[in-house]
Amino acid sequence: MPVRKLLLVAALLPGSLLADDVVRVAVASNFIQTAAKLTKHFSETTAVSVRISSGSTGKLYAQIINGAPFDVFLAADTERPRLLEQDGYAVPGTRATYATGSLVLWSRDERLRGRNCREVLQRGDYNRLAIANPETAPYGDAAMQFLVAEGLWQGVSSHVVYGENIVQTLNYAATGNATLAIVAASLMSYPGLPSTVCMWRVPQSSHAALNQQLVLLERAADDEAANSFVEYLRSDRAAAIIERDGYTVVR
């Protein structure tokens, strides 16, 4: 049954055709909140359950090539989906950019109230700077690119603490274990996040574009529910949800 027809049937007869299907999705940490909103809407429309596993893009990629039973991968970069497609782990032609993100320099430290975060970073007037691990987290790689491009790396390198993923990186600053953090702008609405004391938007010109791509994994090539979910992620309805969470979507 064609994907579009499948979606129509599911919408008209919720709970019938696809009620027992489960789509297993690996999601980059920065996108976890938005993914939860998307999967909720998709499940309400189709009665298909979606199970999300989140982590850094690099670690999820490693799990996939080592046999983790995911159907769809929502990465925070373009490189890992490209490699999965190239090496036969993903269905050719399903790779697509679903969102483009951005970075912010953020602090909840009251000692920085009324100050400019960028100037604090420049002067080294802080304790720790948290960034995500550049080896496994695309947002950490972009943060590193910014620090190097701005000539800041030599001064900050001894103060850096690395988060395993972008959510852990935010948590370092949210709990006071780091004065500053360079994190995904989309996380500024993260539940329970302390009030912002100082925030500065990192220029997108200072790092490679944070284009995030999805791909349907080979194990789910003939899975109608997984194909339907990928089709949904490319829809205008999904794009509207993604944009509301602070990402850019090219339609």
SULJOPE-V44500 format. One record per helix or strand of 2 or more residues. SS is the DSSP state (helix for helix, strand for strand). FROM is the first residue (numbers start at 1). TO is the last residue. If there is no record, write none. Layout:
{{SS/FROM/TO} {SS/FROM/TO}}
This chain:
{{helix/3/12} {strand/22/28} {helix/29/46} {strand/49/55} {helix/57/65} {strand/72/74} {helix/79/86} {strand/96/101} {strand/103/107} {helix/110/112} {helix/117/123} {strand/129/132} {helix/138/149} {helix/153/159} {strand/160/163} {helix/166/174} {strand/180/184} {helix/185/189} {strand/198/201} {helix/204/206} {strand/210/217} {helix/218/220} {helix/224/233} {helix/236/244}}
